Each structure stands twice: as structure tokens, then as C-alpha cells.
């Protein structure tokens, strides 16, 4: 089974998610075989958070789910 990481940026102040991007870049440099995606919940209407996150998880099937928050 291929390893996959889904980074979920939680909704907070509208800034570029630099921390999660740095983390994903480092993981890519050390473990090139790991597939990664970043999902920004800040781009989703609040009433749709659960459905959108469920859809991303169902489609990508991550082996690790990482939450990133900054405020």
C-alpha cells in the first residue's frame, strides 16, 4: 500500500499556509515516494466542512491525516 499524507489546513486568518507547505516540502525531499496533498478548509463554506473533508478523505485515502492551524 502506498503511503499518503493529507494535510488539512483548518480555517483561520486568510494567510498563505506557509507552515504546512514547508512541512510537505521537507517530507517530499526525504521521502519522495510518499504522495501528499494539502486541503485548505478555509476555501470551503463553514456549513460544508464535514462533507468536504469526508470527500477528500474518501477520494485520497490517506494513511496519515495532519491538521494545521494558525491564528
N, CA, C and O atoms as a Tripos MOL2 file, in Angstrom:
@<TRIPOS>MOLECULE
protein
  284   283    71     0     0
PROTEIN
NO_CHARGES

@<TRIPOS>ATOM
      1 N           0.8450   -1.1900    0.0000 N.3       1 UNK1
      2 CA          0.0000    0.0000    0.0000 C.3       1 UNK1
      3 C           0.8820    1.2430    0.0000 C.2       1 UNK1
      4 O           1.8170    1.3510    0.7940 O.2       1 UNK1
      5 N           0.5840    2.1650   -0.8810 N.am      2 UNK2
      6 CA          1.3270    3.4180   -0.9370 C.3       2 UNK2
      7 C           0.9610    4.3000    0.2380 C.2       2 UNK2
      8 O          -0.1960    4.3630    0.6540 O.2       2 UNK2
      9 N           1.9610    4.9790    0.7640 N.am      3 UNK3
     10 CA          1.7090    5.9060    1.8590 C.3       3 UNK3
     11 C           1.2530    7.2420    1.2900 C.2       3 UNK3
     12 O           1.7820    7.7320    0.2920 O.2       3 UNK3
     13 N           0.2550    7.8170    1.9550 N.am      4 UNK4
     14 CA         -0.2900    9.1060    1.5250 C.3       4 UNK4
     15 C          -0.5130    9.9760    2.7530 C.2       4 UNK4
     16 O          -0.9830    9.5030    3.7890 O.2       4 UNK4
     17 N          -0.1710   11.2470    2.6240 N.am      5 UNK5
     18 CA         -0.4110   12.2020    3.6990 C.3       5 UNK5
     19 C          -1.3700   13.2630    3.1870 C.2       5 UNK5
     20 O          -1.1530   13.8590    2.1320 O.2       5 UNK5
     21 N          -2.4290   13.4900    3.9460 N.am      6 UNK6
     22 CA         -3.3520   14.5840    3.6470 C.3       6 UNK6
     23 C          -3.1970   15.6190    4.7480 C.2       6 UNK6
     24 O          -3.4960   15.3560    5.9130 O.2       6 UNK6
     25 N          -2.7240   16.8020    4.3620 N.am      7 UNK7
     26 CA         -2.6060   17.9210    5.2910 C.3       7 UNK7
     27 C          -3.8960   18.7240    5.1920 C.2       7 UNK7
     28 O          -4.3160   19.0970    4.0960 O.2       7 UNK7
     29 N          -4.5170   18.9860    6.3170 N.am      8 UNK8
     30 CA         -5.7590   19.7600    6.3390 C.3       8 UNK8
     31 C          -5.4750   21.0630    7.0680 C.2       8 UNK8
     32 O          -5.2220   21.0730    8.2730 O.2       8 UNK8
     33 N          -5.5190   22.1480    6.3340 N.am      9 UNK9
     34 CA         -5.3380   23.4610    6.9440 C.3       9 UNK9
     35 C          -6.6960   23.9020    7.4600 C.2       9 UNK9
     36 O          -7.6390   24.0880    6.6910 O.2       9 UNK9
     37 N          -6.7820   24.0670    8.7710 N.am     10 UNK10
     38 CA         -8.0460   24.4730    9.3810 C.3      10 UNK10
     39 C          -8.3170   25.9450    9.0920 C.2      10 UNK10
     40 O          -7.3810   26.7290    8.9390 O.2      10 UNK10
     41 N          -9.5860   26.3240    9.0170 N.am     11 UNK11
     42 CA         -9.9130   27.7130    8.6960 C.3      11 UNK11
     43 C          -9.4450   28.6590    9.8000 C.2      11 UNK11
     44 O          -9.7260   28.4420   10.9790 O.2      11 UNK11
     45 N          -8.7390   29.6900    9.4100 N.am     12 UNK12
     46 CA         -8.2650   30.7170   10.3360 C.3      12 UNK12
     47 C          -8.0440   31.9870    9.5230 C.2      12 UNK12
     48 O          -8.6080   32.1350    8.4390 O.2      12 UNK12
     49 N          -7.2420   32.8890   10.0280 N.am     13 UNK13
     50 CA         -6.9980   34.1320    9.2970 C.3      13 UNK13
     51 C          -6.5450   33.8290    7.8710 C.2      13 UNK13
     52 O          -5.7910   32.8800    7.6540 O.2      13 UNK13
     53 N          -6.9940   34.6200    6.8990 N.am     14 UNK14
     54 CA         -6.6680   34.3580    5.4900 C.3      14 UNK14
     55 C          -5.2110   34.6970    5.1640 C.2      14 UNK14
     56 O          -4.9070   35.7900    4.6870 O.2      14 UNK14
     57 N          -4.3230   33.7450    5.4280 N.am     15 UNK15
     58 CA         -2.9110   33.8940    5.1050 C.3      15 UNK15
     59 C          -2.4670   32.6550    4.3440 C.2      15 UNK15
     60 O          -3.1210   31.6140    4.4040 O.2      15 UNK15
     61 N          -1.3570   32.7700    3.6310 N.am     16 UNK16
     62 CA         -0.8260   31.6190    2.9060 C.3      16 UNK16
     63 C          -0.3710   30.5650    3.9190 C.2      16 UNK16
     64 O           0.3280   30.9060    4.8740 O.2      16 UNK16
     65 N          -0.7450   29.3090    3.7390 N.am     17 UNK17
     66 CA         -0.4030   28.2560    4.7180 C.3      17 UNK17
     67 C           1.0590   27.8250    4.6260 C.2      17 UNK17
     68 O           1.3570   26.6910    4.2510 O.2      17 UNK17
     69 N           1.9660   28.7380    4.9690 N.am     18 UNK18
     70 CA          3.3930   28.5010    4.7610 C.3      18 UNK18
     71 C           3.9490   27.3470    5.5960 C.2      18 UNK18
     72 O           4.8150   26.6130    5.1210 O.2      18 UNK18
     73 N           3.4690   27.1720    6.8330 N.am     19 UNK19
     74 CA          3.9880   26.1010    7.6830 C.3      19 UNK19
     75 C           3.7490   24.7260    7.1050 C.2      19 UNK19
     76 O           4.6550   23.8930    7.0710 O.2      19 UNK19
     77 N           2.5350   24.4830    6.6510 N.am     20 UNK20
     78 CA          2.2060   23.1740    6.0820 C.3      20 UNK20
     79 C           2.9320   22.9730    4.7510 C.2      20 UNK20
     80 O           3.2710   21.8430    4.3980 O.2      20 UNK20
     81 N           3.1690   24.0430    4.0190 N.am     21 UNK21
     82 CA          3.9130   23.9330    2.7600 C.3      21 UNK21
     83 C           5.3680   23.5500    3.0410 C.2      21 UNK21
     84 O           5.9310   22.6990    2.3530 O.2      21 UNK21
     85 N           5.9700   24.1760    4.0440 N.am     22 UNK22
     86 CA          7.3380   23.8000    4.4280 C.3      22 UNK22
     87 C           7.4170   22.3390    4.8650 C.2      22 UNK22
     88 O           8.3390   21.6190    4.4830 O.2      22 UNK22
     89 N           6.4520   21.9110    5.6610 N.am     23 UNK23
     90 CA          6.4360   20.5260    6.1300 C.3      23 UNK23
     91 C           6.3020   19.5580    4.9550 C.2      23 UNK23
     92 O           7.0380   18.5740    4.8730 O.2      23 UNK23
     93 N           5.3730   19.8330    4.0540 N.am     24 UNK24
     94 CA          5.1770   18.9660    2.8900 C.3      24 UNK24
     95 C           6.4310   18.9360    2.0160 C.2      24 UNK24
     96 O           6.7870   17.8880    1.4780 O.2      24 UNK24
     97 N           7.0990   20.0780    1.8740 N.am     25 UNK25
     98 CA          8.3300   20.1370    1.0850 C.3      25 UNK25
     99 C           9.4200   19.2750    1.7160 C.2      25 UNK25
    100 O          10.1230   18.5460    1.0170 O.2      25 UNK25
    101 N           9.5580   19.3590    3.0220 N.am     26 UNK26
    102 CA         10.5820   18.5640    3.7240 C.3      26 UNK26
    103 C          10.2860   17.0640    3.6020 C.2      26 UNK26
    104 O          11.1860   16.2670    3.3370 O.2      26 UNK26
    105 N           9.0320   16.6930    3.7940 N.am     27 UNK27
    106 CA          8.6590   15.2810    3.6490 C.3      27 UNK27
    107 C           8.9720   14.8080    2.2300 C.2      27 UNK27
    108 O           9.4710   13.6990    2.0430 O.2      27 UNK27
    109 N           8.6820   15.6390    1.2350 N.am     28 UNK28
    110 CA          8.9540   15.2710   -0.1580 C.3      28 UNK28
    111 C          10.4540   15.0720   -0.4020 C.2      28 UNK28
    112 O          10.8570   14.1520   -1.1150 O.2      28 UNK28
    113 N          11.2720   15.9380    0.1920 N.am     29 UNK29
    114 CA         12.7200   15.8230   -0.0090 C.3      29 UNK29
    115 C          13.2930   14.5630    0.6360 C.2      29 UNK29
    116 O          14.2380   13.9730    0.1120 O.2      29 UNK29
    117 N          12.7340   14.1540    1.7580 N.am     30 UNK30
    118 CA         13.2560   12.9910    2.4810 C.3      30 UNK30
    119 C          12.5820   11.6890    2.0380 C.2      30 UNK30
    120 O          13.2260   10.6420    1.9730 O.2      30 UNK30
    121 N          11.2910   11.7620    1.7350 N.am     31 UNK31
    122 CA         10.5070   10.5730    1.3640 C.3      31 UNK31
    123 C           9.7580   10.8430    0.0590 C.2      31 UNK31
    124 O           8.5450   11.0530    0.0650 O.2      31 UNK31
    125 N          10.4760   10.8350   -1.0450 N.am     32 UNK32
    126 CA          9.8820   11.1800   -2.3430 C.3      32 UNK32
    127 C           8.7270   10.2680   -2.7380 C.2      32 UNK32
    128 O           7.8610   10.6680   -3.5160 O.2      32 UNK32
    129 N           8.7080    9.0580   -2.2150 N.am     33 UNK33
    130 CA          7.6830    8.0920   -2.6150 C.3      33 UNK33
    131 C           6.3350    8.3420   -1.9490 C.2      33 UNK33
    132 O           5.3330    7.7550   -2.3580 O.2      33 UNK33
    133 N           6.2880    9.1920   -0.9400 N.am     34 UNK34
    134 CA          5.0290    9.4620   -0.2430 C.3      34 UNK34
    135 C           4.2210   10.4990   -1.0230 C.2      34 UNK34
    136 O           4.6990   11.5970   -1.3070 O.2      34 UNK34
    137 N           3.0060   10.1290   -1.3570 N.am     35 UNK35
    138 CA          2.1060   11.0530   -2.0470 C.3      35 UNK35
    139 C           1.4820   11.9900   -1.0120 C.2      35 UNK35
    140 O           1.0760   11.5560    0.0660 O.2      35 UNK35
    141 N           1.4100   13.2820   -1.3530 N.am     36 UNK36
    142 CA          0.9020   14.2750   -0.4100 C.3      36 UNK36
    143 C          -0.0920   15.2050   -1.0950 C.2      36 UNK36
    144 O           0.0110   15.4900   -2.2880 O.2      36 UNK36
    145 N          -1.0490   15.6640   -0.3100 N.am     37 UNK37
    146 CA         -1.9900   16.6890   -0.7700 C.3      37 UNK37
    147 C          -2.2800   17.6280    0.3870 C.2      37 UNK37
    148 O          -2.2460   17.2360    1.5530 O.2      37 UNK37
    149 N          -2.5640   18.8740    0.0400 N.am     38 UNK38
    150 CA         -2.9510   19.8740    1.0300 C.3      38 UNK38
    151 C          -4.3760   20.3060    0.7220 C.2      38 UNK38
    152 O          -4.6940   20.7020   -0.4000 O.2      38 UNK38
    153 N          -5.2210   20.2240    1.7280 N.am     39 UNK39
    154 CA         -6.6190   20.6470    1.5980 C.3      39 UNK39
    155 C          -6.8370   21.8300    2.5320 C.2      39 UNK39
    156 O          -6.6700   21.7020    3.7450 O.2      39 UNK39
    157 N          -7.2050   22.9650    1.9820 N.am     40 UNK40
    158 CA         -7.4130   24.1910    2.7540 C.3      40 UNK40
    159 C          -8.9010   24.3540    3.0490 C.2      40 UNK40
    160 O          -9.6780   24.7370    2.1740 O.2      40 UNK40
    161 N          -9.2880   24.0610    4.2840 N.am     41 UNK41
    162 CA        -10.7000   24.1970    4.6660 C.3      41 UNK41
    163 C         -11.1560   25.6500    4.6420 C.2      41 UNK41
    164 O         -12.3560   25.9250    4.6460 O.2      41 UNK41
    165 N         -10.2020   26.5870    4.6170 N.am     42 UNK42
    166 CA        -10.5550   27.9990    4.5390 C.3      42 UNK42
    167 C         -11.2180   28.3740    3.2240 C.2      42 UNK42
    168 O         -11.7840   29.4610    3.1020 O.2      42 UNK42
    169 N         -11.1530   27.4910    2.2450 N.am     43 UNK43
    170 CA        -11.7780   27.7520    0.9450 C.3      43 UNK43
    171 C         -13.1780   27.1510    0.8440 C.2      43 UNK43
    172 O         -13.8210   27.2190   -0.2040 O.2      43 UNK43
    173 N         -13.6380   26.5630    1.9450 N.am     44 UNK44
    174 CA        -14.9280   25.8670    1.9610 C.3      44 UNK44
    175 C         -15.9020   26.6240    2.8630 C.2      44 UNK44
    176 O         -15.5100   27.0580    3.9460 O.2      44 UNK44
    177 N         -17.1560   26.7940    2.4490 N.am     45 UNK45
    178 CA        -18.1440   27.4250    3.3300 C.3      45 UNK45
    179 C         -18.2930   26.6260    4.6260 C.2      45 UNK45
    180 O         -18.2890   25.3950    4.5950 O.2      45 UNK45
    181 N         -18.4270   27.3180    5.7710 N.am     46 UNK46
    182 CA        -18.4770   26.6350    7.0750 C.3      46 UNK46
    183 C         -19.4810   25.4870    7.1710 C.2      46 UNK46
    184 O         -19.1920   24.4800    7.8180 O.2      46 UNK46
    185 N         -20.6310   25.6110    6.5550 N.am     47 UNK47
    186 CA        -21.6270   24.5440    6.6560 C.3      47 UNK47
    187 C         -21.2430   23.2980    5.8510 C.2      47 UNK47
    188 O         -21.8650   22.2460    6.0000 O.2      47 UNK47
    189 N         -20.2310   23.4170    5.0070 N.am     48 UNK48
    190 CA        -19.8130   22.2990    4.1590 C.3      48 UNK48
    191 C         -18.5240   21.6180    4.6200 C.2      48 UNK48
    192 O         -18.0410   20.7110    3.9420 O.2      48 UNK48
    193 N         -17.9510   22.0340    5.7630 N.am     49 UNK49
    194 CA        -16.6740   21.4860    6.2300 C.3      49 UNK49
    195 C         -16.6730   19.9620    6.2800 C.2      49 UNK49
    196 O         -15.8070   19.3180    5.6870 O.2      49 UNK49
    197 N         -17.6330   19.3930    6.9800 N.am     50 UNK50
    198 CA        -17.6410   17.9390    7.1900 C.3      50 UNK50
    199 C         -17.7490   17.1820    5.8720 C.2      50 UNK50
    200 O         -16.9910   16.2430    5.6270 O.2      50 UNK50
    201 N         -18.6810   17.5840    5.0330 N.am     51 UNK51
    202 CA        -18.8680   16.8850    3.7560 C.3      51 UNK51
    203 C         -17.6270   17.0100    2.8720 C.2      51 UNK51
    204 O         -17.2190   16.0440    2.2280 O.2      51 UNK51
    205 N         -17.0350   18.1940    2.8440 N.am     52 UNK52
    206 CA        -15.8480   18.4060    2.0110 C.3      52 UNK52
    207 C         -14.6710   17.5710    2.5140 C.2      52 UNK52
    208 O         -13.9730   16.9370    1.7230 O.2      52 UNK52
    209 N         -14.4550   17.5700    3.8220 N.am     53 UNK53
    210 CA        -13.3520   16.7870    4.3830 C.3      53 UNK53
    211 C         -13.5880   15.2910    4.1670 C.2      53 UNK53
    212 O         -12.6650   14.5660    3.7980 O.2      53 UNK53
    213 N         -14.8030   14.8330    4.3930 N.am     54 UNK54
    214 CA        -15.1330   13.4240    4.1400 C.3      54 UNK54
    215 C         -14.8480   13.0450    2.6890 C.2      54 UNK54
    216 O         -14.3080   11.9730    2.4180 O.2      54 UNK54
    217 N         -15.2090   13.9220    1.7640 N.am     55 UNK55
    218 CA        -14.9970   13.6550    0.3350 C.3      55 UNK55
    219 C         -13.4950   13.5360    0.0270 C.2      55 UNK55
    220 O         -13.0780   12.6160   -0.6770 O.2      55 UNK55
    221 N         -12.6840   14.4690    0.5540 N.am     56 UNK56
    222 CA        -11.2330   14.4200    0.3350 C.3      56 UNK56
    223 C         -10.6380   13.1330    0.8980 C.2      56 UNK56
    224 O          -9.8050   12.4980    0.2510 O.2      56 UNK56
    225 N         -11.0570   12.7510    2.0880 N.am     57 UNK57
    226 CA        -10.5350   11.5330    2.7160 C.3      57 UNK57
    227 C         -10.9480   10.2980    1.9130 C.2      57 UNK57
    228 O         -10.1280    9.4110    1.6750 O.2      57 UNK57
    229 N         -12.2040   10.2370    1.4980 N.am     58 UNK58
    230 CA        -12.6870    9.0920    0.7190 C.3      58 UNK58
    231 C         -11.9670    8.9640   -0.6220 C.2      58 UNK58
    232 O         -11.6580    7.8550   -1.0570 O.2      58 UNK58
    233 N         -11.6980   10.0940   -1.2780 N.am     59 UNK59
    234 CA        -11.0700   10.0590   -2.5980 C.3      59 UNK59
    235 C          -9.5610    9.8080   -2.5260 C.2      59 UNK59
    236 O          -9.0210    9.0510   -3.3320 O.2      59 UNK59
    237 N          -8.8830   10.4370   -1.5700 N.am     60 UNK60
    238 CA         -7.4210   10.3390   -1.4880 C.3      60 UNK60
    239 C          -6.9580    9.1340   -0.6690 C.2      60 UNK60
    240 O          -5.8860    8.5870   -0.9260 O.2      60 UNK60
    241 N          -7.7490    8.7240    0.3020 N.am     61 UNK61
    242 CA         -7.4460    7.5870    1.1770 C.3      61 UNK61
    243 C          -6.0660    7.7260    1.8390 C.2      61 UNK61
    244 O          -5.1800    6.9000    1.6190 O.2      61 UNK61
    245 N          -5.8960    8.7780    2.6490 N.am     62 UNK62
    246 CA         -4.5880    8.9840    3.2810 C.3      62 UNK62
    247 C          -4.2880    7.9340    4.3460 C.2      62 UNK62
    248 O          -5.1930    7.4020    4.9900 O.2      62 UNK62
    249 N          -2.9950    7.6460    4.5180 N.am     63 UNK63
    250 CA         -2.5670    6.7860    5.6160 C.3      63 UNK63
    251 C          -2.2400    7.6290    6.8450 C.2      63 UNK63
    252 O          -2.1460    7.1060    7.9550 O.2      63 UNK63
    253 N          -2.0670    8.9310    6.6420 N.am     64 UNK64
    254 CA         -1.8130    9.8610    7.7360 C.3      64 UNK64
    255 C          -2.5820   11.1450    7.4590 C.2      64 UNK64
    256 O          -2.5180   11.6920    6.3580 O.2      64 UNK64
    257 N          -3.2970   11.6130    8.4520 N.am     65 UNK65
    258 CA         -4.0790   12.8410    8.3500 C.3      65 UNK65
    259 C          -3.4600   13.8570    9.3010 C.2      65 UNK65
    260 O          -3.3770   13.6120   10.5040 O.2      65 UNK65
    261 N          -3.0230   14.9990    8.7650 N.am     66 UNK66
    262 CA         -2.3320   16.0210    9.5530 C.3      66 UNK66
    263 C          -3.1580   17.2970    9.5260 C.2      66 UNK66
    264 O          -3.5700   17.7580    8.4620 O.2      66 UNK66
    265 N          -3.3990   17.8670   10.7040 N.am     67 UNK67
    266 CA         -4.1450   19.1170   10.7930 C.3      67 UNK67
    267 C          -3.1880   20.2560   11.0980 C.2      67 UNK67
    268 O          -2.3270   20.1400   11.9690 O.2      67 UNK67
    269 N          -3.3470   21.3600   10.3730 N.am     68 UNK68
    270 CA         -2.5090   22.5400   10.5480 C.3      68 UNK68
    271 C          -3.3940   23.7170   10.9130 C.2      68 UNK68
    272 O          -4.4070   23.9720   10.2630 O.2      68 UNK68
    273 N          -3.0010   24.4300   11.9590 N.am     69 UNK69
    274 CA         -3.8010   25.5680   12.4050 C.3      69 UNK69
    275 C          -2.8850   26.7100   12.7800 C.2      69 UNK69
    276 O          -1.8540   26.5050   13.4210 O.2      69 UNK69
    277 N          -3.2570   27.9060   12.3850 N.am     70 UNK70
    278 CA         -2.5120   29.1000   12.7770 C.3      70 UNK70
    279 C          -3.5000   30.2390   12.8870 C.2      70 UNK70
    280 O          -4.3610   30.4170   12.0260 O.2      70 UNK70
    281 N          -3.3700   30.9990   13.9410 N.am     71 UNK71
    282 CA         -4.2550   32.1490   14.1080 C.3      71 UNK71
    283 C          -3.5070   33.2890   14.7420 C.2      71 UNK71
    284 O          -4.0810   34.3540   14.9680 O.2      71 UNK71
@<TRIPOS>BOND
     1     1     2 1
     2     2     3 1
     3     3     4 2
     4     3     5 am
     5     5     6 1
     6     6     7 1
     7     7     8 2
     8     7     9 am
     9     9    10 1
    10    10    11 1
    11    11    12 2
    12    11    13 am
    13    13    14 1
    14    14    15 1
    15    15    16 2
    16    15    17 am
    17    17    18 1
    18    18    19 1
    19    19    20 2
    20    19    21 am
    21    21    22 1
    22    22    23 1
    23    23    24 2
    24    23    25 am
    25    25    26 1
    26    26    27 1
    27    27    28 2
    28    27    29 am
    29    29    30 1
    30    30    31 1
    31    31    32 2
    32    31    33 am
    33    33    34 1
    34    34    35 1
    35    35    36 2
    36    35    37 am
    37    37    38 1
    38    38    39 1
    39    39    40 2
    40    39    41 am
    41    41    42 1
    42    42    43 1
    43    43    44 2
    44    43    45 am
    45    45    46 1
    46    46    47 1
    47    47    48 2
    48    47    49 am
    49    49    50 1
    50    50    51 1
    51    51    52 2
    52    51    53 am
    53    53    54 1
    54    54    55 1
    55    55    56 2
    56    55    57 am
    57    57    58 1
    58    58    59 1
    59    59    60 2
    60    59    61 am
    61    61    62 1
    62    62    63 1
    63    63    64 2
    64    63    65 am
    65    65    66 1
    66    66    67 1
    67    67    68 2
    68    67    69 am
    69    69    70 1
    70    70    71 1
    71    71    72 2
    72    71    73 am
    73    73    74 1
    74    74    75 1
    75    75    76 2
    76    75    77 am
    77    77    78 1
    78    78    79 1
    79    79    80 2
    80    79    81 am
    81    81    82 1
    82    82    83 1
    83    83    84 2
    84    83    85 am
    85    85    86 1
    86    86    87 1
    87    87    88 2
    88    87    89 am
    89    89    90 1
    90    90    91 1
    91    91    92 2
    92    91    93 am
    93    93    94 1
    94    94    95 1
    95    95    96 2
    96    95    97 am
    97    97    98 1
    98    98    99 1
    99    99   100 2
   100    99   101 am
   101   101   102 1
   102   102   103 1
   103   103   104 2
   104   103   105 am
   105   105   106 1
   106   106   107 1
   107   107   108 2
   108   107   109 am
   109   109   110 1
   110   110   111 1
   111   111   112 2
   112   111   113 am
   113   113   114 1
   114   114   115 1
   115   115   116 2
   116   115   117 am
   117   117   118 1
   118   118   119 1
   119   119   120 2
   120   119   121 am
   121   121   122 1
   122   122   123 1
   123   123   124 2
   124   123   125 am
   125   125   126 1
   126   126   127 1
   127   127   128 2
   128   127   129 am
   129   129   130 1
   130   130   131 1
   131   131   132 2
   132   131   133 am
   133   133   134 1
   134   134   135 1
   135   135   136 2
   136   135   137 am
   137   137   138 1
   138   138   139 1
   139   139   140 2
   140   139   141 am
   141   141   142 1
   142   142   143 1
   143   143   144 2
   144   143   145 am
   145   145   146 1
   146   146   147 1
   147   147   148 2
   148   147   149 am
   149   149   150 1
   150   150   151 1
   151   151   152 2
   152   151   153 am
   153   153   154 1
   154   154   155 1
   155   155   156 2
   156   155   157 am
   157   157   158 1
   158   158   159 1
   159   159   160 2
   160   159   161 am
   161   161   162 1
   162   162   163 1
   163   163   164 2
   164   163   165 am
   165   165   166 1
   166   166   167 1
   167   167   168 2
   168   167   169 am
   169   169   170 1
   170   170   171 1
   171   171   172 2
   172   171   173 am
   173   173   174 1
   174   174   175 1
   175   175   176 2
   176   175   177 am
   177   177   178 1
   178   178   179 1
   179   179   180 2
   180   179   181 am
   181   181   182 1
   182   182   183 1
   183   183   184 2
   184   183   185 am
   185   185   186 1
   186   186   187 1
   187   187   188 2
   188   187   189 am
   189   189   190 1
   190   190   191 1
   191   191   192 2
   192   191   193 am
   193   193   194 1
   194   194   195 1
   195   195   196 2
   196   195   197 am
   197   197   198 1
   198   198   199 1
   199   199   200 2
   200   199   201 am
   201   201   202 1
   202   202   203 1
   203   203   204 2
   204   203   205 am
   205   205   206 1
   206   206   207 1
   207   207   208 2
   208   207   209 am
   209   209   210 1
   210   210   211 1
   211   211   212 2
   212   211   213 am
   213   213   214 1
   214   214   215 1
   215   215   216 2
   216   215   217 am
   217   217   218 1
   218   218   219 1
   219   219   220 2
   220   219   221 am
   221   221   222 1
   222   222   223 1
   223   223   224 2
   224   223   225 am
   225   225   226 1
   226   226   227 1
   227   227   228 2
   228   227   229 am
   229   229   230 1
   230   230   231 1
   231   231   232 2
   232   231   233 am
   233   233   234 1
   234   234   235 1
   235   235   236 2
   236   235   237 am
   237   237   238 1
   238   238   239 1
   239   239   240 2
   240   239   241 am
   241   241   242 1
   242   242   243 1
   243   243   244 2
   244   243   245 am
   245   245   246 1
   246   246   247 1
   247   247   248 2
   248   247   249 am
   249   249   250 1
   250   250   251 1
   251   251   252 2
   252   251   253 am
   253   253   254 1
   254   254   255 1
   255   255   256 2
   256   255   257 am
   257   257   258 1
   258   258   259 1
   259   259   260 2
   260   259   261 am
   261   261   262 1
   262   262   263 1
   263   263   264 2
   264   263   265 am
   265   265   266 1
   266   266   267 1
   267   267   268 2
   268   267   269 am
   269   269   270 1
   270   270   271 1
   271   271   272 2
   272   271   273 am
   273   273   274 1
   274   274   275 1
   275   275   276 2
   276   275   277 am
   277   277   278 1
   278   278   279 1
   279   279   280 2
   280   279   281 am
   281   281   282 1
   282   282   283 1
   283   283   284 2
@<TRIPOS>SUBSTRUCTURE
     1 UNK1         2 RESIDUE 1 A UNK
     2 UNK2         6 RESIDUE 1 A UNK
     3 UNK3        10 RESIDUE 1 A UNK
     4 UNK4        14 RESIDUE 1 A UNK
     5 UNK5        18 RESIDUE 1 A UNK
     6 UNK6        22 RESIDUE 1 A UNK
     7 UNK7        26 RESIDUE 1 A UNK
     8 UNK8        30 RESIDUE 1 A UNK
     9 UNK9        34 RESIDUE 1 A UNK
    10 UNK10       38 RESIDUE 1 A UNK
    11 UNK11       42 RESIDUE 1 A UNK
    12 UNK12       46 RESIDUE 1 A UNK
    13 UNK13       50 RESIDUE 1 A UNK
    14 UNK14       54 RESIDUE 1 A UNK
    15 UNK15       58 RESIDUE 1 A UNK
    16 UNK16       62 RESIDUE 1 A UNK
    17 UNK17       66 RESIDUE 1 A UNK
    18 UNK18       70 RESIDUE 1 A UNK
    19 UNK19       74 RESIDUE 1 A UNK
    20 UNK20       78 RESIDUE 1 A UNK
    21 UNK21       82 RESIDUE 1 A UNK
    22 UNK22       86 RESIDUE 1 A UNK
    23 UNK23       90 RESIDUE 1 A UNK
    24 UNK24       94 RESIDUE 1 A UNK
    25 UNK25       98 RESIDUE 1 A UNK
    26 UNK26      102 RESIDUE 1 A UNK
    27 UNK27      106 RESIDUE 1 A UNK
    28 UNK28      110 RESIDUE 1 A UNK
    29 UNK29      114 RESIDUE 1 A UNK
    30 UNK30      118 RESIDUE 1 A UNK
    31 UNK31      122 RESIDUE 1 A UNK
    32 UNK32      126 RESIDUE 1 A UNK
    33 UNK33      130 RESIDUE 1 A UNK
    34 UNK34      134 RESIDUE 1 A UNK
    35 UNK35      138 RESIDUE 1 A UNK
    36 UNK36      142 RESIDUE 1 A UNK
    37 UNK37      146 RESIDUE 1 A UNK
    38 UNK38      150 RESIDUE 1 A UNK
    39 UNK39      154 RESIDUE 1 A UNK
    40 UNK40      158 RESIDUE 1 A UNK
    41 UNK41      162 RESIDUE 1 A UNK
    42 UNK42      166 RESIDUE 1 A UNK
    43 UNK43      170 RESIDUE 1 A UNK
    44 UNK44      174 RESIDUE 1 A UNK
    45 UNK45      178 RESIDUE 1 A UNK
    46 UNK46      182 RESIDUE 1 A UNK
    47 UNK47      186 RESIDUE 1 A UNK
    48 UNK48      190 RESIDUE 1 A UNK
    49 UNK49      194 RESIDUE 1 A UNK
    50 UNK50      198 RESIDUE 1 A UNK
    51 UNK51      202 RESIDUE 1 A UNK
    52 UNK52      206 RESIDUE 1 A UNK
    53 UNK53      210 RESIDUE 1 A UNK
    54 UNK54      214 RESIDUE 1 A UNK
    55 UNK55      218 RESIDUE 1 A UNK
    56 UNK56      222 RESIDUE 1 A UNK
    57 UNK57      226 RESIDUE 1 A UNK
    58 UNK58      230 RESIDUE 1 A UNK
    59 UNK59      234 RESIDUE 1 A UNK
    60 UNK60      238 RESIDUE 1 A UNK
    61 UNK61      242 RESIDUE 1 A UNK
    62 UNK62      246 RESIDUE 1 A UNK
    63 UNK63      250 RESIDUE 1 A UNK
    64 UNK64      254 RESIDUE 1 A UNK
    65 UNK65      258 RESIDUE 1 A UNK
    66 UNK66      262 RESIDUE 1 A UNK
    67 UNK67      266 RESIDUE 1 A UNK
    68 UNK68      270 RESIDUE 1 A UNK
    69 UNK69      274 RESIDUE 1 A UNK
    70 UNK70      278 RESIDUE 1 A UNK
    71 UNK71      282 RESIDUE 1 A UNK
